[in-house]
Amino acid sequence: MTQSTPSIVGVGLATLDVLIRLEEMPTWEHRTPVKGVRFDGGGLVGTAMVAAAKLGAHVGFIGTAGSDEAAELKLRSFIESGVDLSRMFRYDGPEDQVMLVYVHAQTGERSFGTVAVEKRHPLPVESLDRDYITAADYLHIDGLKYEAALVAAQWMQAAGKTVVMDGSRTNGRVSDAHRELVRHVDILITGEGYARGLTGIDDIWEAGKQVLTMGPRIFVETVGERGCYTITPDEQFHTPAFSIDVVDTTGAGDVFHGAYIVAMQHGWDARRCARFASAVSAIKCTKLGGRAGVPTFEQTMAFLRKRGGDL
């Protein structure tokens, strides 16, 4: 592999996040003091790829972006982190993926508001570069650019490479589109409730075993401050979350994905991958923004050493 060829490629969503940290939501009758404001990049795969790059991986991202100032703000953290954007699909017009993120000052929990636009641009399948994608060792997808994600996953599967998918948190049914993608996924890392929605089984261990019959060889479900659950053909275990002073949980799960892929690149087993990804995600939560708080590899290892063990 040449230096110009990423070892990890992401195909999916990237947003511009306008983050507002406050103690309570304003009303028409009551003004609310704002504790902090930040522009940051967001999106499931987009944030995961920035995290992987900050941790030292050579990364490429494929998504969509407009031609206005908002689009340039959206792409800024990719560029600053060294992510290759040479295969991005750029369209002429205003950025169509902008989010308002309201962050609760006491808990770090957040509420999202999507900025309405007349049209959202898909990622055309014909714009994908098969050789570029399959030259990587890992493909990360989120299913939000479904047609492109499916084709890219099929290409990687045919090439014998590894596909990682972000299954969003859900308390209900998993879409047919996601069910199809899961068939082409090696590592499925999801938010809370995804396994239940996918299998109809409440028990996480039994649900995880069922997920492994659908295609993935490793299943991880993250559950916020309760940590994460991992199920493989050989073992199943719970990894506790790290105790930290939370400022903002935006992007915590996305960052976990990027860190997990980097951990796999190091050849670590599932337990070490989960612990490393949990540490990176915890550190991220100490700053406002989905990407601003992502640590370096060295900072993560120092964090782990202070908490009882180096990987």
Steps between C-alpha positions, in 0.01 A plus 500: 500500500635841407499787746238675287257210542294511822486190718150599615230644272165631621188532286214682666373811671687817593327805643575847623400511866411831663531415871333708770566408864234623743324415826148507363331552166385856432134588454332799341445641851831407659855562383765242589870574561721305259802327659686434177477497121709307250501412130620143452475222247249224570338196346543133581770388259646848459578534870627142522748570221629817664545304823694227321723759333571679829599162644762459229325307222522592130136569415281596207138620509240489223182700542327808368563872550366820351684807375422762765667618821313243708646222287851635553441511876373143485815379327745697713557239770553231235773708342658595834509131599659390172202307362517448122197661334608441139194282424238730654191578291471880489184662366429861408273650762453551874606229743202274568624324816498754784396411854416713802617313811370614839725366777372486859762669719439275803495156335664538158196343335387659176201568280525541123326724253555445127511812286234459231602521133312462174717210381750259650760371258565125490847354457489364143616141468666587170723751680663226710854386420510124549879472489538776760251339738622141469865603541415577864500235773179630662181658369273681746136569410190633676225420250391864468633505143342160447555422132864609508561319831355175370706500181819592687438225757445243225824606333692466826341164573602372157854627564518313831533822699327605825172695512402683819152647543350755737148392593327802650332486837139386472214395723294362217523320171818485293438598138511252214788699353708450814410131508640464149817685593555282808537198268815658357652617831783338698499726807166645609519768770169655599322725740263380769196304387631405156538130575147488638367677194690268269416170670191560716693358799523704821800329660816661360706181515241290317430781255871534431533130425213532253667801336808285433287265289407790270851573371721682756780317682514757782207691648537791743214701649589824680274612785638839601611535861438125552779410259468246220423134436706284263398167349733287286484130407742428785397732783260762626583770752411842639747792499419771757512864398766727648395752762571854376361851535264513203470822301340370179408150382452607136683258273607264779374193317645617167841551660475152657470354148806676367705403803386138479622475141837645598522247784434219251780636282731448797401134505342515845240251618135596551542584870787741436320653202194573715706647783703722268191625314326566833795709617511709182125558518521602867774755436298645212211569737710744704472773232217663307459356150507158341858528376671775700575274797632197310843416649817378335617141538760604756246696706270199502772266621593744777132514602490120519822475699357734762200269528675176559648359187674558167383313193 
